[in-house]
Each structure stands twice: as C-alpha cells, then as structure tokens.
Amino acid sequence: MISRMNRQRGLIALVQILGLAVWFSASAVVPTLRLEWGISSAEAVWLTASVQVGFVAGALTSTVLNLADRIRPQLLLATSAAGAAACTVTLAVFVDGLSAAIPLRFLTGVFLAGVYPVGMKLMASWSPSESRGKAFGVLIGALTLGSALPQLISGIGTLPWQQVMGTAAAITTLGALIAAAGVRPGPYLDTQPIKPNPRYALEMFKERGPRLANLGYFGHMWELYALWTWLPMFILAGQGNRGGGAGRQLSIVVFAAVGVAGVIGCLLGGWASDRFGRAPAATIALSVSGACCLLSPFMFSTTWVPLLVFLGVWGASVIADSGVFSTALSEVADKRYIGTALTAQTAVGFLLTVVTIQFVPILADAVGWQYAFLLLAPGPVVGALAMRTLGRSIPPMKRTSHHDDKPESGTHYPTGRPISGALPNNHRQRHTALHQNQW
C-alpha cells in the first residue's frame, strides 16, 4: 500500500510539472513577441493576464457544475492537459498577432483549471492528514517547476518563440498521456455519488476555518503571480546599475529564483506544516515574503551576488505556503465537495492575480520599477494576520499513527481525524468536527 501510495503521489506530481509547462510559455517569449508583433508592454500584459482570466472562468464553471467531484479525476486531468497543449501548439503554428493569441491564451487558462485543482484533489486522495502537508508541498513544488520550465527552455538555447511554445505544448501532452494511463484516485477520496451543490462554494465561507484559510490564500495570491510575471522586468530595469551582464542569462536567473528556489520552499513549507502546524508555517512564509516586498527597493540596484541571494529567499518564501492553504482547506471542507472547495479557492485567488498583474506595470510607469513591488506587500500582511488568527482558534496538532489514518470499511474519512461534512448533515456535528479537526 505504501509503495503504491508513493508511486501515485510521484505520478501526480510529475503530471503537474508536465501539464503546467504551457502556463507561462507565452510570458517567456514576450521580448521576442513585442518586437515581431509590434505590441506595447501594456498589450503584452494580456498574454499572461488572459490565462489567469481563463483559469478563473474555467474554475468557476467547474465549481458551479461540481465537475471535479462528478467526473473521474484522472480523466478530467488528462483531457484538460491535452486541451491546454492543443491551444498552445495552435498559437505557435498559426498565430502571428495579439488578436488571435489572447483568445487562445484564455482557453489555455480554462483548460488549466482542470489540471491544478484536480491534481490537488488527487494528491489529497493519496495522503492521510498527518502527512498531507508534505504531499501538498511536493505538488505545489511540481506546479512551480512546471510554471518555470518555459524560462529554462528559452534560456538554454536560441530557439525561436514558436519552438519554445511548441516544446512546452509537447511536454504538456506527455503529462496528459501519463495522467490517463497511470494516475488513479486513492483511498482517501469519497467516491459516493453526490448531488450537484454549486452553493457549497459560498457555504464554506460561513465556517470560521475555511473562511480564514481562504483569506490567507487570497493574500498569498495577491503577491505570487505578479512577482512571477514581472520579476524579469524588475531585474532588467535594475541591471544598468549593476553594469549589465544579464543578457540571455536572465531566463536562467528567473528559472533559478522561481523554479529551483520555489521547489525548495514548497518542500520546506510542506514539512513545516506537518511538523509545526498549518497556521504557523503559513504565517512565517507570508511574513518573510512580505518583508521581501518591502525590501525590494533597496535590492533593486544591488550587485549580482546579494541580488541572487535575495531572489532565492523571496522565490522560496513566496510559494512555500501555497500548499499549506490547500492542505488546510482539504481538511476542514465538506469531504464530499473537496474538489469544489479547492477549485473555488483557486478561482478567487487567481482572479486577484489579474488585478496585481495589471497594476504592477502601471505603478512602475508612475514611480519606476524600483518601487513597483511595494504594491504586493498588503497581500502577505493580510494573509499572515488571517493565519495567525486561525492558529489561535485551532487546537495543537496531534500526531497519530499511520494505522489510525487508514480508512475503515464503509467510511469515507480517516478514523480519528474527522473532517467537516464527512459526518451526517447535522449542523452541530459538523461544527464539532470542524473544531476537533487535528491540524
């Protein structure tokens, strides 16, 4: 059982790496596209923002229809990854302007809404509560690495932008094939047929635990994708004060800060959330990344060595808590609608990313790139306060044996670790289950 669990976790993480390779595929080639298509920086923003908007649209559609809880997750995952790859290769082969590129990037985001949230549900289905933080850390690390792959593809050679995007599409197609052939749901997944309940996306906010976990996530997302999107511009704008020297290596620097440091941060965040609790781990990560936002003006024109160290710390801390929020929500939400809860959480979070992705360059035009990332600081501050409040209302995490976490016959939740909604629909029982849940 343990070997099968580890194998499935590994496959799910691999599919996330491969399946999300198309997310920033257009962003990685923006400098080339601006020259070839003659588009402005404001227009180029939509090559990333349209994916975020599409993701929100796809996530909301999935939430309303409860797709993540009604369709076999491995089938939904594989189909969604294949659709995202098809949109990307179509753009690379047939498109030569922004007017056709933006709808295709929007559709790419719609399909990606069936990759990331469904991957979270599958990972939860193979993870008992006491090790779920580590498992989600691995999953978010896979997302981070996959999102940064186009930067690596662009940085290791002199490929035309079409081949960069085509390579990313091929990688995502491979992820779809692996999902269809090898990924299966685990024993911690409620497989009972459910009635559609789109209202659950709002109902979960009535309970204190899900509400605070979501608020922490929203603060995290306010910062994350705007940093990932505009970090290359921040580095380029300040390189004149460092005597230049970035050139083609810029993509490698961004890959190291986002991909390599991000994976390390995710693994540390997942481990810390299992060891010390979900709320403390998220609070520390948010505090560190928020401090980096405030310190960014002072690091703008510093020399390369301290800048790389700073970017490594920021790249690790900004993503370290992402899996913690998903883990927390998966443990307190109604178990029948975990997929819906996770999808709704990501939908709202990604809607916020559209705002910050749009406004960071506007602020940069007004005050300069040196101060642009100050706009991101309120997100981690609000998120840290929410998670600190949550930590005060949650009892200390109690370790249990692996035997206790095995699902018993006829039940659909780990024994000794009740989850809100896994019990009969009695409000008092659900309220008690929420506050007894062990983080």
Secondary structure, 3 states (H helix, E strand, C coil): CHHHHHHHHHHHHHHHHHHCCCCCCCHHHHHHHHHHHCCCHHHHCHHHHHHHHHHHHHHHHHHHHCHHHHCCHHHHHHHHHHHHHHHHHHHHHHCCCHHHHHHHHHHHHHHHCCCHHHHHHHHHHCCCHHHHHHHHHHHHHHHHHHHHHHHHHHHCCCCCHHHHHHHHHHHHHHHHHHHHHHCCCCCCCCCCCCCCCCCHHHHHHHCHHHHHHHHHHHHHHHHHHHHHHHHHHHHHHHHHHHCCCCHHHHHHHHHHHHHHHHHHHHHHHHHHHHHHCHHHHHHHHHHHHHHHHHHHHHHCCCCHHHHHHHHHHHHHHHHHCHHHHHHHHHHHCCHHHHHHHHHHHHHHHHHHHHHHHHHHHHHHHHHCHHHHHHHHCHHHHHHHHHHHHHHHHCCCCCCCCCCCCCCCCCCCCCCCCCCCCCCCCCHHHHHHHHHHCCC
